Every structure is written in structure tokens, then in C-alpha cells.
């Protein structure tokens, strides 16, 4: 397992270190099943907003609850490893809740980021981050780049 893939406890230790060093932490979360160009562009934009980027991914169990029994296509350990291999990703962690709110409230990143398919007011953890002096950013949605659309195209080609 990559040294970039952290337990929640290790992530909190890294967060403390970043604060001590005066560095900012950007946090984003999602399923990140079947990595596509939309994900890559999004992660590049998110990383540009701070000194370090943590990507919190949904556990397999929570993905099934959110997306149905046919998902995820790629298991959580492999999704984490793929994301950790990207240079713009500093840390990866896996969370088992449907919402990342508790994890976000514990980490309290300087910047909380989601894709443009979310209105800022819909972003879980917004209140906690803003109350701690952080900011919340909704990045532009990349039209046509979605895992669901990829899966649908693959089904049609069978």
C-alpha cells in the first residue's frame, strides 16, 4: 500500500504537521470509480488551491448504498492506489459513511472542494469548514465526463 494512503488517524497527524508548517490542505471526496479525464482535470484544479490535496473515497459498502449493487466497478483498495499514483494527490483516505461530514469536521481543511455538479450550499461539511475559517469551492463541471456515462457507453457496445 502506498505511503500516500492514510488511515483517518494518520491523516489527522499529517494535518497537524501541515498546520505547524503553515501549509494549507485541500480536501475533496467522492467515489472515483473508473478514473476519467474529468477526474484528472478536477484533481489538478483542486490541488492548485493549496499546498496538499487529500482525496477521501467512499468505501465499497457506501458506494453500493449510494449507487446500487453494480458499483463500484473497482474495489476501494485499487481506487485508492490509482489515486495515490497521481502526482497532484498528496494523500488518500477511505471513509465508510454515506456523507464525509464527520471526517471533514475532524480534518477541518483550509479548502473544501467539490465538482460543479454540486451547489456550494449542498456540499457536505461546508458549515464546519467555513466556521473554522476555511473556504468552500465548487469547481466547474466537465460536461460529458462521468463514470455513469462511461459504464452506459460500455454496455451499449456489447
N, C-alpha and C positions, 0 to 999 in steps of 0.2 A: 504494500500500500504506500502511496506517495506520502512524503513528509508534508505535503500541502493539504492532505485530507485529515481534518481535525475532529476530535470529539468536541462536544459543547464546552466541556471543562477546559480543554486545551485552547479552544478559540477564545474563551474569556481571558485566559492568561496572555494570549497574543494581543488581545485588545488592550489590556493593561500596559503591556510593553509599548505598543504604538502610542498610547496616550503619553506615557513617560517621555518618549522620543519626540513628542509634538507632531506626530504624523496622523493623518486623517484616514478613517476607514469608511469605505463604501460597502453597502450591503444590498444584495438582491437575492431573490429566491424564485423557485419555480420547479417544474418537473424536469426540463431539459432532456426530454426523451427524443431520440433521433436528432442529434445536433444538425442544424442547418445554418445557412448564411444569415438569416435573421438573428439567430442566437449569437453568432460570431460578431456581427456588427453591433448588436446591443451590448455585448460584454465589453467590446472596445470602447464604446461611448461611456459606459458605466465606469470603467477603470480610469478614464480621463478625468473623472470628477474627484479623485482623491489619490492618496499615496498607496493604498492597498485595497483590494477587492475581495470580499468574501461572497461566495455563491452558496446559498443554502438550498439543498434539493430535497424534494418530498421523498419520503421513504416509499418503497414499493406498496406497502399497505395503504398509505394515504393516497397514493396515485390511483389505486383500484377504487377507493372510496370516491375520489373526485371524478375519475374519467371512465370507470367501468372495468369489468373483469379482463378486457382485452389489452389493458395498459398496466404497467408500462411495457414497451417493447424490449427495452434494455433494462437489466436489473440495476438496483441502486449503486452497488459497488462499482459496476462498469461505467455508469453515468458519471459517478464521482471521479473515477480515474481519467475518463476522457476530458472532463472539465479541468481537472488538475494539470493536464498536459498543455493547456493553453497558456501562453506567456502572460496574457493580461489578467489571469486569475491567480490571486495570491493564496487564497485558502478556499477549501470546500468543506462543508459540513452537511450532514443528513439530519432532517427532522421528521418526526413521526406524527405530528399533529396535522390537522387539515389546514390550520392557519399558522403562519410563522410568528404570530404576535408575541407569544411568550419568549421565544428566542430573541426576537428583535428588542423586546423590553429589557432583556438581560444584557445584550451586547451594546445597546444604545449607540449605533453607528453615527458618524458625523453626517453621512448622506445615505438615505434610503431611496432605492431606485426600483422602478417597475417599468414595463413597456407601455407604450401609448394606448394599448387596449384597456388600460386601467385609468380612470379619472383619479386625480390626486386624492380626492375625498374617499375613494374606495380602497385605497392602499392600506392593508393591514399593518399596524404598527406606526402609522402616521402620527397619531396623537402623542404616543410615547416619545418618539424621536424629536418632534417639534418641541415638546415640553422640556426636553433636555438640551435644547438649543441647536439641534441638528436641522437639516433641511430634507425635504422630500421632493424627488424629481420623477416626472413621468416622461420617459424618452419617446421620441416619435415611433409609431408603429410601422413596421416594414411590411407593406402590402404584399400578400401572396406567400409570405414566408411563415408557414405554420406546420407543426408536426401532424396535426389532424389532416391538413390538406395533402401532405406527403403520403400519409397512410392511405387516404382515399385514392390518390393517383396510382399507388401501387396495386390496390385492389382492382382497379379498372383495367390494368394492364395484364391481369392474369388470364 
